[in-house]
């Protein structure tokens, strides 16, 4: 497994979750790390990306509620999700892009927002 995702689960509306994704040592020259999500019957969409330099991009659904960050070693990415809504329910995938353009996807972690 090229990256290990964790932190998904069941949370009530208005609650918070923190996702983590740690890249394995077999991935070199990591550039961009980020999160995508796919809800049932919908296309996969960007949640947030962060470059090795710290530049961040957020999808519309994440702006103002989610925060992406990266550890100092730049091999682990976090997604802090606050004020969760039922429409945030999806499988969240970690994606890594290297400086050479290689893409690596995690297996996904399920986030369910429900009362």
N, C-alpha and C positions, 0 to 999 in steps of 0.2 A: 504494500500500500504506500503510495507516494506521499500521502498526507493524511493526517488524522484529525477528523472533525469531532467536536464534542459540544455539549451544551443545549441541545434541543430538548423538547419535552412539552408538557401540557401546562398552560398558564391561563389565568383568567383575564378577561379584557381589562385593560389598564395596567396590567402587570409588566414585568421586565424579565428578560433573559439575556444571557451573555453567551455567545457562540465563540468557540476557539478553533483554530486550524493550525496545526503544526506541520511544517514541511519535513519530509524525511531527508536524511543526509545524502540521498542519491540525486537530489535536485540541486543543480549548481546555477550560479548566476541568476538568482531570482530577481525579477524586476517588479512586476505588479502582482499583488495578492488581493483577492477580493471575494465577494460573496454574490451569488446569484440565487434566485429562488424560482420554483415552479409549483404553481397551484394546480389542482386537478382540472383538466380541460383547458389549461392556459399554456402559453409559451413561456419558456424560461426567460427571466428578465434580470437585469442588473439591479442589485441592491446597493452595493458600494464597492469601490476599488481604492487601493492606496498604492502609490509607487514606492520604490526604495528611497526616494528623496522626500517622501512624506506628503506628496500631493494627493488630494482626495477627490473622488467623484462620487456623487450620490444619485441614485435613481429617485424619481419623483416621489415614490411611495415611502422613501426613507428619510427624506429631508425634514429636519426639525425633530425627529424622534429617534433616529439611529445614529450611532457614532462608530466609525471604523478606526482602528488603531493597530499599531504594529510594534513588536518588541524591539529592543535595541539591536539584537542580533539579526533582525529583519527576516526571520524565518517562521515567525508565528504571527498570525493576524487574528484580531478580535473584532467581534461585532456586538456592541452593546445596544440592545433593543429596548426602548422604553415606550410607555403608552401603547402597548400592543392592542391591536384590533382583530376581530375575527377574520377580516380579509387579509391579515398577515399570515394566516395559516397556509403552509406550503412546506415543501422539502427545500432546505437551504443547502446550496452546494458551494464549497470552497473552490476557487480557481486560482491557479498559479501560472503566470506567464514569465518565461525567462527572457534574458536580453537577446537571445537568439530567436525568439518567437515561438518556442515550444510551449504548448498548453497542457496543463495537468488539471484534471477534475477529481474532486473527492467523491465519495460514494453518496454523500448527502446526509443531512440530519433533519428529522421531522420536527417542525414547530407547529403546535396546535394551540390556537387561542379560542377558548370556549369556556362558558360558565357551566 
